């Protein structure tokens, strides 16, 4: 470890996250991993959803002014927001890099920029890096299986799968088994075409990069990674799961403050009895759906911990639609918080299932802690992740039918108590063990990280040669 740390010394990395919780978290985790190898870390970011520099005193932070205001960001969807960032951040990033590189010219302590690591959605960074002669490596914050689908968008359109038609939902996508048409990623946007264009653009720009880093591991997504290696000529580094690296001083990357009282509540519950429910940082549900979930949980007779982010229920601030005596009647069997310390919760011995929206971070964390999933995907890659969890890895069950309390109760009982529950638990424990092994010396992620460090050190940016 010390030897590797010395290798990165004297090399600066500039990283830029996409400003959403599910993207910020893995990028900061990656920054910590690379910092542990001796690299100097600078994070450039939008003012919207900016990370807290006080949590990372070992990094340098630089906000890009004029890119996006909080008010503006709150009024538009994530696709439109990403499009705006890809236009407005070009000039501020150019100005920052020009200043960074010119101010270093006469500095005795000058540390060259070895490479720029950008979230794949920030495709504009490739052109900026090319202009400055800085190598660019991409971080793909989702899984390899979903990226394979994104890379197939032009083919899917050519074959008539896009736009998705109601009459074909149960049809198997011939080129991407076991996916059905209903599992293809869609994004509810005022301009449906915008999501398609964004995906095609970021996939194209990934192909021009110096490599792609994945928060996944070979044993989990070997078939997708093999196919990507055939289709992409750039190096591929599956070095995850990021959150399992035990690094000194690692801190929370959450934009919301987790409520730690739920851990005390979990301490009082029986082993593997609790259903943990969380739909992530973006998903929103209707009041009717919220009430069906509440009564489904109540009627299942299983203890549950439910993280309900303010704004999750459309048209409500928080829990207003819930009957005032709902929790009282459960006699302590239910516990609701605004945000939970998810990694801690999933590690807790009392947790027996995770009802999730199947964002990649949540899916990976659940697999790594050996917790079976109830899958309720909403948009984008979540549908693919849910399909893999339920049908390929067989570590969960999908809520396929209408969100209705009787159906919810049935699915919870099936996962916690049914005949399939034992097999699902065995499958997820097997993947948990493989996740632990891949990070150890000689493991797949350990070796890919070593390759990545060597690759970064071998990259010669023309900007550093100029000095």
C-alpha positions in Angstrom: 0.0 0.0 0.0 2.8 2.5 1.0 4.6 1.6 -2.2 1.5 2.4 -4.3 0.9 5.6 -2.4 4.4 6.8 -3.4 3.7 6.0 -7.0 0.9 8.6 -7.2 2.9 11.3 -5.4 3.5 14.4 -7.5 0.5 13.7 -9.8 -2.6 15.8 -9.8 -6.0 14.5 -10.8 -9.0 16.8 -11.6 -12.4 15.1 -11.2 -15.9 16.4 -12.0 -19.1 14.9 -10.8 -22.6 15.2 -12.3 -24.6 17.1 -9.6 -26.9 14.3 -8.5 -26.7 12.2 -5.3 -26.3 8.9 -7.2 -23.4 10.4 -9.2 -21.7 12.5 -6.6 -21.3 9.6 -4.1 -19.3 7.2 -6.4 -17.1 10.0 -7.8 -16.1 11.2 -4.3 -15.6 7.5 -3.3 -13.3 7.1 -6.3 -11.5 10.3 -5.4 -10.8 8.9 -1.9 -9.5 5.6 -3.5 -7.1 7.5 -5.8 -6.0 9.8 -3.0 -5.1 6.7 -1.0 -2.7 5.9 -3.9 -0.9 9.2 -3.4 -2.6 11.4 -6.0 -3.4 15.0 -5.4 -7.2 15.5 -5.9 -9.0 18.6 -7.2 -12.8 18.5 -7.5 -14.5 20.9 -9.9 -18.3 21.1 -9.6 -21.4 23.1 -10.2 -22.8 25.4 -7.5 -26.0 23.3 -7.7 -25.7 20.3 -5.3 -22.1 21.2 -4.5 -20.3 18.8 -2.2 -19.3 20.0 1.2 -15.5 20.9 1.2 -15.3 20.6 5.0 -16.0 16.9 4.7 -12.9 16.5 2.5 -10.1 18.7 3.8 -7.6 16.6 1.8 -9.2 17.7 -1.5 -9.1 21.0 -3.3 -12.6 22.2 -4.5 -13.4 24.6 -7.3 -17.0 25.6 -8.1 -17.7 26.6 -11.7 -19.5 29.9 -11.5 -22.4 30.8 -13.8 -23.3 27.3 -14.8 -26.6 26.7 -13.0 -28.5 28.2 -10.1 -30.4 26.2 -7.4 -33.7 27.9 -8.5 -33.3 27.0 -12.1 -32.2 23.5 -11.3 -35.3 22.8 -9.1 -37.6 23.5 -12.1 -36.3 21.1 -14.7 -35.8 17.4 -15.1 -32.5 15.6 -14.8 -32.1 15.1 -18.6 -32.6 18.8 -19.3 -30.4 19.8 -16.4 -27.6 17.6 -17.8 -28.0 19.1 -21.3 -27.7 22.6 -19.8 -24.5 21.7 -17.8 -22.9 20.3 -20.9 -23.4 23.7 -22.6 -22.8 26.2 -19.8 -19.9 24.5 -18.1 -17.7 24.6 -21.2 -16.4 28.2 -20.8 -16.0 28.2 -16.9 -14.0 24.9 -17.1 -11.8 26.2 -19.9 -11.1 29.4 -17.8 -10.3 27.3 -14.7 -7.9 25.0 -16.6 -6.2 27.9 -18.3 -5.6 29.5 -14.9 -4.5 26.3 -13.3 -2.0 25.5 -16.0 -0.6 29.0 -16.4 -0.2 29.7 -12.7 1.7 26.5 -12.3 4.4 27.6 -14.9 6.6 29.4 -12.4 5.7 27.5 -9.3 8.5 25.4 -7.8 5.9 23.1 -6.2 4.1 22.6 -9.6 2.2 19.3 -9.8 1.2 18.4 -13.3 -2.4 17.4 -14.2 -2.0 13.7 -15.0 -5.6 13.4 -16.2 -9.2 14.6 -15.9 -11.7 12.1 -14.6 -15.3 13.1 -15.5 -18.7 11.6 -15.0 -19.7 10.0 -18.3 -22.8 12.2 -18.5 -20.6 15.3 -18.7 -19.6 14.5 -22.3 -18.5 18.2 -22.9 -15.3 17.5 -20.9 -13.8 15.4 -23.7 -13.6 18.4 -26.1 -12.2 20.7 -23.3 -9.6 18.2 -22.3 -8.6 17.7 -26.0 -8.1 21.4 -26.3 -5.8 21.5 -23.3 -4.0 18.3 -24.2 -5.1 16.6 -20.9 -6.0 12.9 -21.0 -9.6 12.2 -20.0 -10.8 9.1 -18.2 -14.5 8.5 -17.7 -16.3 7.3 -14.6 -19.5 5.5 -15.4 -21.6 5.6 -12.2 -24.1 2.9 -13.4 -23.6 -0.8 -14.0 -21.9 -2.3 -17.1 -25.1 -4.2 -18.0 -27.1 -1.0 -18.3 -24.3 0.7 -20.2 -24.4 -2.1 -22.8 -28.1 -1.2 -23.3 -27.3 2.5 -23.7 -24.5 1.7 -26.2 -27.2 -0.3 -28.2 -29.6 2.7 -28.5 -29.1 3.3 -32.2 -29.5 -0.5 -32.9 -32.7 -0.6 -30.8 -34.1 2.4 -32.7 -33.2 0.8 -36.0 -35.1 -2.4 -35.0 -38.2 -0.4 -33.9 -37.9 -0.8 -30.1 -37.8 2.9 -29.7 -40.1 4.7 -29.0 -41.4 2.0 -26.7 -44.9 0.8 -27.6 -47.4 -0.4 -25.1 -48.4 -3.4 -27.3 -44.8 -4.8 -27.3 -43.9 -4.5 -23.5 -43.8 -8.2 -22.9 -41.7 -8.9 -26.0 -38.1 -10.1 -25.5 -35.4 -7.8 -26.9 -33.7 -10.2 -29.2 -30.3 -8.6 -29.1 -30.3 -8.1 -25.3 -31.7 -11.1 -23.5 -33.2 -11.5 -20.9 -34.5 -7.9 -21.2 -38.1 -7.4 -22.4 -39.3 -4.1 -24.0 -40.7 -3.0 -20.7 -37.2 -3.2 -19.1 -35.7 -0.7 -21.6 -34.6 2.6 -20.1 -37.0 5.5 -20.5 -37.0 8.9 -18.9 -40.2 10.9 -18.4 -39.2 14.2 -19.9 -41.0 17.0 -21.8 -38.8 16.1 -24.7 -38.6 12.2 -24.9 -36.0 12.5 -27.7 -33.6 14.4 -25.3 -32.8 11.3 -23.2 -32.0 9.3 -26.4 -29.7 12.1 -27.7 -28.0 12.5 -24.3 -27.2 8.8 -24.1 -25.9 8.5 -27.6 -23.7 11.5 -27.1 -22.1 10.4 -23.9 -21.5 6.8 -25.2 -19.8 8.3 -28.3 -17.6 10.6 -26.1 -16.7 7.6 -23.9 -15.2 5.9 -26.9 -12.8 8.9 -27.4 -11.6 8.7 -23.8 -8.4 7.2 -22.4 -10.4 4.6 -20.4 -13.6 3.9 -18.5 -13.8 3.2 -14.8 -16.8 1.2 -13.4 -18.2 0.9 -9.9 -18.8 -2.8 -10.4 -16.8 -6.0 -10.2 -15.9 -8.6 -12.8 -17.7 -11.5 -11.0 -21.0 -9.6 -10.9 -21.2 -8.4 -14.5 -18.7 -10.5 -16.4 -20.8 -11.1 -19.5 -21.5 -7.3 -20.0 -17.9 -6.4 -19.4 -16.7 -9.0 -21.9 -19.1 -7.6 -24.5 -18.0 -4.0 -23.8 -14.3 -5.0 -24.2 -15.2 -6.4 -27.6 -17.2 -3.3 -28.7 -15.0 -0.5 -27.1 -11.3 -0.1 -28.0 -10.6 1.9 -24.8 -9.4 0.2 -21.5 -12.1 -0.8 -19.1 -11.5 -0.8 -15.3 -14.1 -2.5 -13.1 -12.6 -1.6 -9.7 -15.8 -1.5 -7.5 -17.5 -1.8 -5.2 -16.2 1.6 -4.3 -17.9 1.8 -0.9 -16.2 -1.4 0.3 -12.7 0.0 0.2 -11.8 0.5 3.8 -10.1 3.9 3.7 -9.0 5.9 6.7 -11.0 9.1 7.2 -13.8 8.2 4.6 -16.8 10.4 5.2 -20.5 10.5 4.2 -21.2 11.8 0.7 -24.9 12.3 1.3 -26.4 15.7 0.3 -29.1 15.0 3.0 -28.5 14.5 6.7 -29.1 10.9 7.7 -31.2 10.2 10.8 -29.1 8.0 13.1 -32.0 7.3 15.4 -33.1 4.5 13.1 -30.0 2.5 14.0 -31.1 2.5 17.7 -34.5 1.2 16.6 -32.9 -1.5 14.4 -30.9 -2.7 17.4 -34.2 -3.7 19.1 -35.5 -5.8 16.1 -35.0 -9.5 15.5 -32.3 -10.7 13.1 -33.3 -10.5 9.4 -36.8 -9.4 10.3 -36.9 -5.8 9.0 -37.9 -4.6 5.5 -35.9 -1.4 4.7 -37.6 0.9 2.2 -36.0 3.7 0.3 -36.5 5.0 -3.2 -33.4 7.2 -3.5 -32.9 10.8 -4.0 -35.0 11.6 -7.1 -37.9 9.1 -7.4 -41.4 10.6 -6.7 -44.7 8.7 -6.1 -48.3 9.7 -6.0 -50.3 10.0 -2.8 -52.4 6.9 -3.8 -49.2 4.9 -4.3 -47.8 6.1 -1.0 -50.9 4.9 0.9 -50.8 1.5 -0.8 -47.2 1.1 0.2 -48.0 2.2 3.8 -50.8 -0.3 4.2 -49.0 -3.1 2.3 -46.1 -2.7 4.8 -48.5 -2.6 7.8 -50.5 -5.6 6.6 -47.3 -7.7 6.0 -46.8 -7.9 9.8 -43.0 -7.5 9.2 -41.1 -4.7 11.0 -40.2 -1.9 8.6 -37.8 1.1 8.4 -39.0 3.6 5.8 -36.8 6.5 4.5 -39.2 9.0 3.0 -37.4 12.0 1.6 -39.3 15.3 1.8 -40.8 15.8 -1.6 -41.1 12.1 -2.4 -44.9 12.3 -2.4 -46.1 14.6 -5.2 -48.1 17.5 -3.8 -47.0 16.9 -0.1 -44.3 18.3 2.0 -43.7 15.0 3.9 -46.2 12.6 5.7 -49.4 14.7 5.5 -51.4 11.9 3.6 -50.6 9.3 6.3 -53.4 8.8 8.9 -52.2 10.5 12.2 -52.4 7.3 14.3 -50.8 5.0 11.6 -47.5 4.4 13.4 -49.1 4.2 16.9 -51.4 1.4 15.8 -48.4 -0.6 14.7 -47.0 -0.6 18.2 -43.4 0.2 17.3 -43.3 -2.2 14.3 -42.7 0.7 11.9 -40.1 3.5 11.9 -40.1 6.4 9.5 -37.2 8.8 8.9 -36.5 11.5 6.3 -33.2 10.0 5.2 -31.3 6.9 6.5 -27.5 6.1 6.7 -28.1 3.5 4.0 -24.7 1.6 4.2 -25.1 1.3 8.0 -28.7 0.1 7.7 -27.9 -2.5 5.0 -25.0 -3.9 7.2 -27.3 -4.2 10.2 -28.2 -7.8 11.2 -31.8 -6.9 11.7 -32.4 -6.0 8.0 -33.8 -8.9 6.0 -34.9 -7.2 2.8 -34.4 -3.9 0.9 -37.3 -2.4 -1.0 -35.5 -0.3 -3.6 -35.9 1.8 -6.7 -32.8 0.0 -8.0 -30.5 2.9 -8.6 -27.1 1.4 -9.2 -25.5 2.5 -5.9 -28.5 1.0 -3.9 -28.5 -2.2 -6.0 -24.7 -2.7 -5.5 -24.8 -1.9 -1.8 -27.6 -4.4 -1.3 -25.7 -7.1 -3.1 -22.5 -6.4 -1.2 -24.3 -6.7 2.2 -26.1 -9.9 1.2 -29.6 -8.3 1.5 -32.3 -9.6 -0.9 -34.3 -6.9 -2.8 -37.9 -6.0 -3.6 -37.4 -4.2 -6.9 -39.6 -1.3 -7.9 -37.7 0.6 -10.7 -38.9 3.9 -12.0 -36.7 5.2 -14.9 -33.5 5.1 -16.8 -31.0 2.3 -15.8 -33.1 1.3 -12.8 -35.3 -1.0 -14.9 -32.3 -2.9 -16.2 -30.8 -3.2 -12.7 -34.1 -4.6 -11.4 -34.3 -7.1 -14.2 -30.7 -8.4 -13.5 -31.4 -8.5 -9.8 -34.6 -10.5 -10.1 -34.0 -12.7 -13.2 -30.2 -13.0 -13.8 -28.5 -12.8 -10.4 -31.8 -14.0 -8.7 -31.2 -11.9 -5.6 -34.7 -10.3 -5.5 -38.3 -10.2 -6.7 -39.8 -7.5 -8.8 -43.1 -5.8 -8.0 -44.5 -6.4 -11.5 -48.2 -5.7 -11.1 -50.1 -2.6 -10.0 -48.9 -1.0 -6.8 -51.6 -2.4 -4.5 -51.5 -3.2 -0.8 -52.5 -6.9 -1.3 -49.8 -7.4 -3.9 -47.2 -5.6 -1.7 -48.0 -7.8 1.3 -47.7 -10.9 -0.9 -44.3 -9.9 -2.3 -42.9 -9.1 1.2 -44.0 -12.4 2.6 -42.6 -14.2 -0.5 -39.2 -12.7 0.0 -39.1 -12.9 3.8 -40.9 -16.2 4.4 -41.6 -18.1 1.2 -39.9 -21.2 -0.4 -37.9 -19.0 -2.8 -36.5 -16.9 0.1 -33.8 -19.4 1.0 -32.5 -19.7 -2.6 -32.5 -15.9 -3.0 -30.6 -15.5 0.3 -28.0 -18.0 -0.8 -27.5 -16.3 -4.2 -27.0 -12.9 -2.6 -24.7 -14.2 0.0 -22.6 -15.8 -2.7 -22.3 -12.5 -4.6 -21.5 -10.7 -1.3 -18.6 -13.2 -0.7 -17.3 -12.5 -4.3 -17.5 -8.8 -3.7 -15.3 -9.2 -0.6 -12.7 -11.4 -2.4 -12.4 -9.1 -5.5 -10.9 -6.3 -3.4 -8.3 -8.5 -1.7 -4.8 -8.8 -3.0 -4.9 -10.8 -6.3 -8.7 -10.2 -6.6 -10.2 -8.8 -9.9 -10.9 -5.3 -8.6 -7.6 -5.1 -6.8 -5.7 -5.9 -10.0 -7.8 -3.5 -12.2 -7.1 -0.7 -9.7 -3.4 -1.5 -9.9 -3.7 -1.3 -13.8 -5.6 2.0 -13.6 -2.9 3.6 -11.3 -0.2 2.4 -13.7 -2.2 3.8 -16.7 -2.7 7.2 -15.1 1.0 7.4 -14.3 1.9 6.5 -17.9 -0.4 9.2 -19.4 1.5 12.2 -20.5 -0.6 15.2 -20.9 0.8 17.7 -23.4 -0.1 20.4 -20.8 2.4 19.0 -18.4 5.0 18.5 -21.1 4.7 22.2 -21.9 6.0 22.9 -18.4 
